[in-house]
């Protein structure tokens, strides 16, 4: 585990746990179509049935990011998470609705990228070089 310092481990797990917690809680809220989420999605122009699909994928993605091994599936989960947050930002900007949520979507996007970049070697695809500074 070259370069896997205590600080890097702490940063990785902090970002990952936060992203996964949001994925599980947000996914459950989406699946349940709670009033706030349903209204938000409707104002953004999406049908409410989209919430169930999105919610299921969020929960499954969070589980995969926490699970050991399965690096290829993790890559898909990271990509999906990134697309959810950046897509939500574009939806908010395009419609001009609930722009106050852009800051949290930006933070979640950054945390997703951090988790991906800082993940340990055993959570990476073979042949993919780790991100290094210098």
N, C-alpha and C positions, 0 to 999 in steps of 0.2 A: 504494500500500500504506500507507494512512494508519494510523498507530499501530503499524506493524510494526517495532518496535525490535529491537536485537540481543538484549536480554534476553527479549523475547517470542518471538523466533525460536528461541532456545536452549531456552526452556521448552516451546514447542510440539513441537520435534523430539525433545527428551528424553522427554517423555510419550508421543509417538506411536511412537517406536522401541521403547520399553519395552513398550507395549501390543501392538505388532505382533510383537515377539519372543515374547512370551508366547502370542499367538494361534497363531503357527507351531509353536512347541515344544509347547504344550498341545494343539493340534490334531493334531499327529503322534502324540503320546502317546495321545490319544483314539482315533484311527483304528487304531493298533496295539493298543489295549486292553491297555496294559501292566498288570501285576499290581496295582500300587498304585492306579491310576486305576479299574480295573475293580472292585476291592473297595470303594473309596470310593463309587462310583456305585451299586453294589448296596446298600450300607448306607443310602444316601439314599433307596432305594426305586425307582430307575429301572432299566429293562432295559438290558443291556449293548449291545444293538444301537443304542441311543440315542447311544452314544459315537461311532460312525462318522458319523452324521448331524451331531452337534455338532462333531466334529473337522473335517469337510469345510468346514462353514460358518465355523469359526474361521480356518482357513487362507485361505479365499477372502476373508474380511473383512479380514485383515491385508494381503493383497495389494492390495485396493481402497484401504485407507487410505494406502498408500504410493504408489499410482499417481497420476500427474498427472491433472488434470481430473476427469471423472465425478462432479460434486458430488452429484447425486441418489443415486447408488449409495453414495457415502460416507456420506450421511445414514442410509441403511439399515444400513450397516456399523457406524456409531457406535451406532445404536439396538440392533442385535443384540448388540453387545459389552456395552452397558450392561445389557441384559436377562439375558445370561449370568451376569454377576457378581452382580447383585442377586438373580436367581433362585437362584443357588447359595447366597447368604447366607440367603435365606428357607428353602431346603431344609435347610441346616445348623441353623438356629434351630428349625425345626419338628420335626426328628428328634432334635435334641440331640447329633448325631454330629459328631465332629471340629471342635468349636467353636474350637479353636486356629487354624483356617484363616480365621476371620472377619477377622482383621486384614489378611491379604494380599488377600482379596477386597475389603475396604474401600479399600485403597490402589489396587487396580486400577480400582475404580469411580471414584475421585477422578481418577486419571490419565486415564481415558477422558473424563470431563467436561472436564478441563483441555485435553486435545488438541482436543476438539470446540470449546470456547470460544475457544481461541487460534489456531485454524487461519487461514491467510491468506485474503484475499479471493478468490483464484483457486481455492480449495478449498471455497467456499461456494456455496449456491444463489443465483441472482440474485434480488434483492428481499428477501433475508433480511439484516437489519441485524446488524453485528458487535456482540459484547458489548463495552461500554465501561464504564470506571469513572468515577465522578464524579457 
